[in-house]
Structures are given as C-alpha cells and as structure tokens.
Amino acid sequence: MIAAIKRLIVFSCLLVVLAFVFRDGLLYYVWRWHEKTGEAKKALSGYSELIRKYPDSRWTKKAREAVDRLKK
C-alpha cells in the first residue's frame, strides 16, 4: 500500500514537471481543442496569448497560422 502511494506521488510529480517544461506545447493543444470544438473566439484569444508569452517557442508558428485561419 505504501509503495503504491509512493509510486503515485512520484508519477504525479513527474507529470507536473513535464507540464511545466512543455507548457507552450500543452497550451497550443488546449487552444487547438477549443478550435476543434467550435470555440473559435476562445481559441483565438489563447493562440494570441501563446504568441505573446512564448515568442521564441517552436509552437509560435503554428499558433500564428491558427490565428490567420480563424480570422478568415
């Protein structure tokens, strides 16, 4: 039982670290999901935030393309 709890804690910590390290990519996919589910206004706002907060991210180009796509 204790070993299972320890594994769960380690796994949870690992997920938090990965989410922090890859936050720009995770944000891109969150906004992509909003776009796909018909929440274009929310997606546009999110993509714009991603571009502003992470201008050097590898996801910025895709976010800009999404902004252009949504503004048409």
C-alpha positions in Angstrom: 0.0 0.0 0.0 2.8 2.5 1.0 4.7 1.5 -2.2 1.7 2.2 -4.4 1.2 5.6 -2.7 4.9 6.4 -3.3 4.6 5.5 -7.0 1.6 7.7 -7.3 3.4 10.6 -5.7 6.4 10.2 -8.0 4.2 9.8 -11.1 2.3 13.0 -10.1 5.5 14.9 -9.6 6.8 13.8 -13.0 3.6 14.9 -14.7 3.9 18.4 -13.0 7.5 18.7 -14.2 6.6 17.7 -17.7 3.7 20.1 -17.8 6.0 22.9 -16.7 8.7 22.0 -19.2 6.3 21.6 -22.2 3.7 24.2 -21.2 3.8 26.0 -24.5 3.0 22.9 -26.4 0.3 21.9 -24.0 -1.2 25.4 -24.3 -1.2 25.0 -28.1 -3.1 21.7 -27.9 -5.6 23.2 -25.4 -6.4 26.0 -27.8 -6.5 23.6 -30.7 -9.0 21.6 -28.9 -11.1 24.7 -28.3 -10.9 25.5 -32.0 -12.0 21.9 -33.0 -14.9 22.1 -30.6 -16.3 25.2 -32.1 -15.0 27.7 -29.5 -13.2 29.9 -32.1 -13.2 33.1 -30.0 -11.6 31.3 -27.0 -9.1 29.6 -29.3 -8.1 32.9 -31.0 -7.6 34.5 -27.6 -5.5 31.6 -26.4 -3.3 31.4 -29.6 -2.7 35.1 -29.3 -1.7 34.7 -25.6 0.7 31.9 -26.6 2.3 34.0 -29.3 2.7 36.9 -26.8 4.1 34.8 -23.9 6.3 32.5 -25.8 7.5 34.3 -28.9 10.6 32.0 -29.4 8.6 28.8 -28.9 8.5 26.2 -31.7 4.7 26.4 -31.4 4.5 30.1 -32.2 4.5 29.5 -36.0 1.6 27.1 -35.7 -0.3 29.5 -33.4 0.2 32.3 -35.9 -1.1 30.0 -38.7 -4.1 29.2 -36.5 -4.8 32.9 -35.8 -4.7 33.6 -39.6 -7.0 30.7 -40.2 -9.5 31.8 -37.5 -9.5 35.4 -38.7 -10.7 34.5 -42.2 
